[in-house]
Amino acid sequence: MSKFIRLTGSLLGLLCFSLSLAACGTDVTGDIKPFDGAKPYSVDQKTQDSFKAVISGIKDAKLTAYTITGAAADIKTYYDNAFRQAGWVTREAEIADIAKQQSNQQGWALAYEKGTSVVSLTLTPGTAAQVNFPNINTADNLLLMISATK
């Protein structure tokens, strides 16, 4: 399976997970600081338009992206600890297939719920992410977060 299909499938799968739990959305991750050195990444207009088209029935769902240099395992540990310590509950079972796909390309996927908030995260190494995001540095990882409220 091509990297493009895997990344697109992972993003859409996490989006569907988030949207299956969400009725309206907002940035719900305010209690989680980005990983040290994470830099906001501006998602191209085509991807933003695709995201908006898929979530057209969901008010204010948010897609946030970062580039992060570092080991994928360290970044995963940071976010998993940060979300759990802030009282978020993991939703691993709902994203097992997506997590496996991401793992096959040396990335990962996580999902959490807290009260009426839901967030899904997917990390893709730059070499794989570059298929959909051509201006990303291949030495970086791409972290996509989809947040919403139920």
C-alpha positions as a Markdown table, in Angstrom:
| # | Residue | x | y | z |
|---|---|---|---|---|
| 1 | Met | 0.0 | 0.0 | 0.0 |
| 2 | Ser | 1.4 | 3.4 | -0.9 |
| 3 | Lys | 2.5 | 5.9 | 1.7 |
| 4 | Phe | -0.1 | 8.4 | 0.3 |
| 5 | Ile | -3.0 | 5.9 | 0.9 |
| 6 | Arg | -1.8 | 5.0 | 4.4 |
| 7 | Leu | -1.4 | 8.6 | 5.5 |
| 8 | Thr | -4.7 | 9.6 | 3.9 |
| 9 | Gly | -6.4 | 6.6 | 5.4 |
| 10 | Ser | -5.0 | 7.3 | 8.8 |
| 11 | Leu | -6.0 | 10.9 | 8.8 |
| 12 | Leu | -9.5 | 10.0 | 7.6 |
| 13 | Gly | -9.8 | 7.2 | 10.2 |
| 14 | Leu | -8.8 | 9.5 | 13.0 |
| 15 | Leu | -11.1 | 12.2 | 11.7 |
| 16 | Cys | -14.0 | 9.7 | 11.6 |
| 17 | Phe | -13.2 | 8.6 | 15.2 |
| 18 | Ser | -13.2 | 12.2 | 16.4 |
| 19 | Leu | -16.4 | 13.0 | 14.5 |
| 20 | Ser | -18.2 | 9.9 | 15.7 |
| 21 | Leu | -17.8 | 11.3 | 19.2 |
| 22 | Ala | -18.3 | 14.9 | 18.4 |
| 23 | Ala | -21.3 | 17.1 | 17.8 |
| 24 | Cys | -19.6 | 20.4 | 17.7 |
| 25 | Gly | -16.0 | 21.3 | 18.1 |
| 26 | Thr | -13.4 | 23.7 | 19.5 |
| 27 | Asp | -9.7 | 23.5 | 20.5 |
| 28 | Val | -10.0 | 21.2 | 23.5 |
| 29 | Thr | -6.3 | 20.6 | 24.1 |
| 30 | Gly | -5.5 | 23.8 | 25.9 |
| 31 | Asp | -4.2 | 21.9 | 28.9 |
| 32 | Ile | -1.6 | 20.1 | 26.9 |
| 33 | Lys | 1.5 | 22.0 | 25.8 |
| 34 | Pro | 3.2 | 21.1 | 22.5 |
| 35 | Phe | 6.3 | 18.9 | 22.7 |
| 36 | Asp | 9.5 | 20.9 | 23.2 |
| 37 | Gly | 10.7 | 22.2 | 19.8 |
| 38 | Ala | 7.3 | 21.6 | 18.1 |
| 39 | Lys | 6.7 | 24.2 | 15.4 |
| 40 | Pro | 3.3 | 25.0 | 14.1 |
| 41 | Tyr | 2.8 | 23.8 | 10.6 |
| 42 | Ser | 0.6 | 25.5 | 8.1 |
| 43 | Val | -1.5 | 23.0 | 6.3 |
| 44 | Asp | -2.0 | 23.7 | 2.7 |
| 45 | Gln | -5.3 | 25.0 | 1.4 |
| 46 | Lys | -6.2 | 21.8 | -0.5 |
| 47 | Thr | -5.8 | 19.7 | 2.8 |
| 48 | Gln | -7.8 | 22.4 | 4.8 |
| 49 | Asp | -10.6 | 22.3 | 2.2 |
| 50 | Ser | -10.7 | 18.5 | 2.3 |
| 51 | Phe | -10.8 | 18.5 | 6.1 |
| 52 | Lys | -13.6 | 21.1 | 6.0 |
| 53 | Ala | -15.6 | 19.1 | 3.4 |
| 54 | Val | -15.5 | 16.0 | 5.5 |
| 55 | Ile | -16.5 | 17.8 | 8.7 |
| 56 | Ser | -19.1 | 20.1 | 7.1 |
| 57 | Gly | -21.8 | 18.9 | 9.5 |
| 58 | Ile | -19.5 | 19.4 | 12.6 |
| 59 | Lys | -19.3 | 23.0 | 13.8 |
| 60 | Asp | -15.8 | 24.2 | 14.8 |
| 61 | Ala | -13.8 | 20.9 | 14.6 |
| 62 | Lys | -10.2 | 21.9 | 14.6 |
| 63 | Leu | -7.1 | 20.5 | 12.8 |
| 64 | Thr | -3.8 | 21.5 | 14.2 |
| 65 | Ala | -0.4 | 20.5 | 12.8 |
| 66 | Tyr | 3.1 | 20.6 | 14.1 |
| 67 | Thr | 6.5 | 19.6 | 12.8 |
| 68 | Ile | 8.7 | 18.0 | 15.4 |
| 69 | Thr | 12.3 | 16.8 | 15.3 |
| 70 | Gly | 13.0 | 13.8 | 17.5 |
| 71 | Ala | 12.4 | 10.2 | 18.0 |
| 72 | Ala | 8.8 | 9.2 | 17.4 |
| 73 | Ala | 8.8 | 7.0 | 20.5 |
| 74 | Asp | 9.8 | 10.0 | 22.7 |
| 75 | Ile | 7.2 | 12.2 | 21.2 |
| 76 | Lys | 4.5 | 9.5 | 21.7 |
| 77 | Thr | 5.6 | 9.0 | 25.4 |
| 78 | Tyr | 5.4 | 12.8 | 26.0 |
| 79 | Tyr | 1.8 | 13.1 | 24.6 |
| 80 | Asp | 0.6 | 9.9 | 26.2 |
| 81 | Asn | 1.9 | 11.0 | 29.6 |
| 82 | Ala | 0.6 | 14.6 | 29.2 |
| 83 | Phe | -2.9 | 13.6 | 28.2 |
| 84 | Arg | -3.2 | 11.0 | 30.9 |
| 85 | Gln | -1.8 | 13.3 | 33.6 |
| 86 | Ala | -4.3 | 15.9 | 32.6 |
| 87 | Gly | -7.2 | 13.5 | 33.1 |
| 88 | Trp | -7.8 | 12.3 | 29.6 |
| 89 | Val | -8.8 | 8.7 | 29.0 |
| 90 | Thr | -7.3 | 6.8 | 26.2 |
| 91 | Arg | -9.5 | 5.5 | 23.4 |
| 92 | Glu | -6.9 | 3.0 | 22.0 |
| 93 | Ala | -9.4 | 0.3 | 21.1 |
| 94 | Glu | -11.3 | 2.6 | 18.6 |
| 95 | Ile | -8.1 | 3.4 | 16.6 |
| 96 | Ala | -6.2 | 0.0 | 16.8 |
| 97 | Asp | -6.2 | -0.4 | 13.0 |
| 98 | Ile | -5.0 | 3.1 | 12.4 |
| 99 | Ala | -2.3 | 2.8 | 15.1 |
| 100 | Lys | -1.1 | -0.4 | 13.4 |
| 101 | Gln | -0.9 | 1.4 | 10.0 |
| 102 | Gln | 1.0 | 4.3 | 11.5 |
| 103 | Ser | 3.3 | 1.9 | 13.3 |
| 104 | Asn | 4.1 | 0.2 | 10.0 |
| 105 | Gln | 5.6 | 3.4 | 8.8 |
| 106 | Gln | 7.4 | 4.2 | 12.1 |
| 107 | Gly | 4.7 | 6.6 | 13.3 |
| 108 | Trp | 1.9 | 6.3 | 15.7 |
| 109 | Ala | -1.7 | 7.3 | 16.5 |
| 110 | Leu | -3.4 | 8.1 | 19.8 |
| 111 | Ala | -6.9 | 9.2 | 20.8 |
| 112 | Tyr | -8.3 | 10.5 | 24.1 |
| 113 | Glu | -11.5 | 11.6 | 25.6 |
| 114 | Lys | -12.1 | 13.9 | 28.6 |
| 115 | Gly | -15.6 | 14.9 | 29.6 |
| 116 | Thr | -17.2 | 16.2 | 26.5 |
| 117 | Ser | -13.9 | 16.7 | 24.6 |
| 118 | Val | -12.2 | 14.3 | 22.2 |
| 119 | Val | -8.8 | 14.5 | 20.5 |
| 120 | Ser | -7.0 | 12.3 | 18.1 |
| 121 | Leu | -3.3 | 12.6 | 17.2 |
| 122 | Thr | -1.3 | 11.0 | 14.4 |
| 123 | Leu | 2.5 | 11.3 | 13.9 |
| 124 | Thr | 4.0 | 10.5 | 10.6 |
| 125 | Pro | 7.7 | 10.6 | 9.8 |
| 126 | Gly | 8.6 | 13.4 | 7.3 |
| 127 | Thr | 9.7 | 10.9 | 4.6 |
| 128 | Ala | 6.1 | 9.4 | 4.6 |
| 129 | Ala | 4.3 | 12.7 | 5.3 |
| 130 | Gln | 6.1 | 14.4 | 2.3 |
| 131 | Val | 3.8 | 12.5 | -0.1 |
| 132 | Asn | 0.8 | 14.6 | 1.1 |
| 133 | Phe | 2.8 | 17.6 | 2.5 |
| 134 | Pro | 5.6 | 18.2 | -0.1 |
| 135 | Asn | 7.0 | 21.2 | 1.7 |
| 136 | Ile | 7.8 | 19.3 | 5.0 |
| 137 | Asn | 11.4 | 18.7 | 5.9 |
| 138 | Thr | 12.0 | 14.9 | 5.6 |
| 139 | Ala | 14.0 | 15.1 | 8.9 |
| 140 | Asp | 10.9 | 16.2 | 10.8 |
| 141 | Asn | 7.9 | 14.3 | 12.0 |
| 142 | Leu | 4.4 | 15.7 | 11.2 |
| 143 | Leu | 1.9 | 15.7 | 14.0 |
| 144 | Leu | -1.8 | 16.2 | 13.1 |
| 145 | Met | -4.3 | 16.8 | 15.9 |
| 146 | Ile | -8.0 | 16.7 | 15.4 |
| 147 | Ser | -10.0 | 18.1 | 18.4 |
| 148 | Ala | -13.6 | 18.6 | 19.0 |
| 149 | Thr | -16.3 | 18.5 | 21.7 |
| 150 | Lys | -19.2 | 16.0 | 21.9 |
